[in-house]
């Protein structure tokens, strides 16, 4: 089991983001990017299982978890810009980006716009588009009605709906608490940004190796949605997790680690000195 250190990175904008880190500095750099309402804690089970050959990072995005909460800036492009700034602040020259759920939108935007910084892209339960998805429409209606403090019942119901298998009590409690840290307005503005953006356009121009991970019991994303990603990104490959739901990274962390580590070993050359740098 790898030890996890929690640090902070000050971005070029002045925004300070907490992040978790595990592994040796000389290891292959892998950056995990969480989705709406989550935090670095989403990847705690993965970070603990990373081998010594991998140097893992998991930043918490603006407005989420214990990160600073600016008054605005919750569109996909804002999160993508923060991700590039995080790579700079953490001293990461080149990494594999692992986007989970909506976090994959920011990750693929960076892969498309900064291919020199991205050795490979992993999309785990990431939508090609949010259009024509009844579950997302229903969720948006509920989010528009949220008030602070965000009700525990709302986040627990949401987590239960997204997973195909019961989550452990500890995982459910931690994720629910992290979700409840997100102000209602950040839930709304982040979801609004996703709905109002042309997500299909963010799939264009991606030339880095891409691995698509999808659970065939995903209640949000049908197989056809994932096929759109495969069709848009030349050479991308799909791995199906049978019986897993939308939260496949929480449901099958051991297998996610195995797939991510194997992918990183293929697309990132081993480098003396690794991808790590001094923290702030």
C-alpha positions, 0 to 999 in steps of 0.5 A: 500500500502506498502512503498518501501525502496531502499538499497544496498547489498555488496556480498562476491565477492565485487559486490554491488547490489541495491535492493528494500524492502517492508514489516515488518522484521518479515514477510515471506521472499519472494525474486523476481528475474528479467529476462534479461534486467530488474531490481527491478523496474519490481516488484515495483507494486508487492512490493507495494501491499504486505501485512504486513505478507510478507517481500519482496525483489527484487535485481537488477542483475549484469550488469542490472539497477543501479547495477555494471557492471563487465567485465564478469560473465553473465552465469546462474551460475553467477546469481545463485551464486549472488542470494545466496550471496544476501541472505547472505548479506541481512540476509535472512535465508530462503525464497520463490524465485519468478523467472520471465522469465529468472530470474527463471533459476537462482532461480531454480538453487538455489532451487536445490543446496541450498534447506535449503535456499529455502522454495518454488519456484515460476516460473512466465513465466519461460522457461523450455528450449529455444531450438526450440523456433522461437521467441527466435531465432529471438530475439537472432539475433536482440540482436547480432546486438545491439550497445550502446546506446540500441535503445528505439524502440528496447526495446519498441517493445520487451515489446509490443511483450511480453505482450498480453495486452497493458501496462500502459504508466508509466509501459512501460516508466519505463521498457524501461528506465531500459532495456536501462541501460543494455549495449549491451554486457550484453544483448549479454552475458546474452542471450548467457549464457542462450542459451549455457546452458543446461536449462533442467538440471537446472530442475533436483533435485528440491525438494522444493514446486514449483508453476508454473504461466503461461499466456495462451497467452504467445507468447514465451512459449507454454503449452508443455514447461511448462509441461516439468517443471511440469514433471521434478519437482515432486509435482509442480502445474500449475496455468494458467492466461487466456489471459495473455502473457509472462509478466503476472507479469506486466499484472496481478500484483494483482493476482500474489501477491495473488498467491505468498502470499498464496503460501508463507503462505503455505510453510514458517513457521511464524518465530519470527524475520522474515527473514530480516537482516541489509542492507549494 
